[in-house]
Amino acid sequence: MESDPSSGPKGVGVAADAVEEFERHRSRLFGLAYRMLGSAEEAEDVVQEVFVRWHRASRVESPWAWLAKVATNLCVNRLTSARMRRERYVGFWLPEPVLTADGALGPLDRAEQRELVSMAFLVLLERLNPMERAVFVLREAFAYSHREVAEVIDSSEANSRQLYARARKRLAEARGGADRRAEPVARPDLMERFLAAAEHGDLESLERVLAEDVTVWVDGGGRVGVARRPILGAHRVARYLAGSFKLAGGRVRLSVSEVNGAPGLLASTGEALIGVLVPEIVGDRIVGIRIIANPEKLRLSHSAGLSGSLP
């Protein structure tokens, strides 16, 4: 929301302090764009485009409100074309993973905050249309009131409430009424057992940490030879994981890292990252595993590495 240049001394003179003021909001902007798009690369592009527009603005009354509105609108526009690209995507589409231990997606102190950036939830958000997703993200992740949301999307509070209610209904339907949810607390013991079993190709030990109806989704983007359909059941999943590591000639090294607010595994051969595995845990079992193997999604980038200079 650009204000009139004559709005008075409360406005921030963007031309004079562009980079310094923008950097205060950069990480939060990245978190907003990533939740909207599910792609770190595209989120970085949006942040950079917002910076260019910010630099060209004359005077802004409320910097964060202005930046968030511009970023949201850019994301809504991108989501329309992104949906068409994902419909043509080869195999199963998963979000681009982000390492979050350093706060790349903002505070993740509460279970609700972690869930909103989890792989599982970002996949669910794909069920929403761009405006529903914008309203839901602003409300849930950034605690916007319906009045504030309405200002961002240039609509009424009543429409914001309708979009939000519709988004919640769609997400509830997408969950299928299942009452099991991902464990909000990390389970290092379970991750260690899974890690050891996977590295050694131990089928029996793998099956012991997997739920009977466990599902694996693999995103290779048509660029690597991976399963293009979900793999169901503990036995089949264990055999698939063990077989995948065996095909790599036993050269795969697994390390634990926080990915999208949850414990994940980074699979490497030598210095090359070949995959990111994000288990979904309920109780003492792994109920789902999302594997990102598409090389284009394995940069594990985040906002800390972005330049603040103009292109």
Beta strands, then each sheet from edge to edge (+ up, - down):
strand 1: 12-13
strand 2: 59-60
strand 3: 210-219
strand 4: 231-232
strand 5: 253-259
strand 6: 262-269
strand 7: 272-282
strand 8: 285-292
sheet 1: 1+ 2-
sheet 2: 4+ 3- 8- 7+ 6- 5+
end
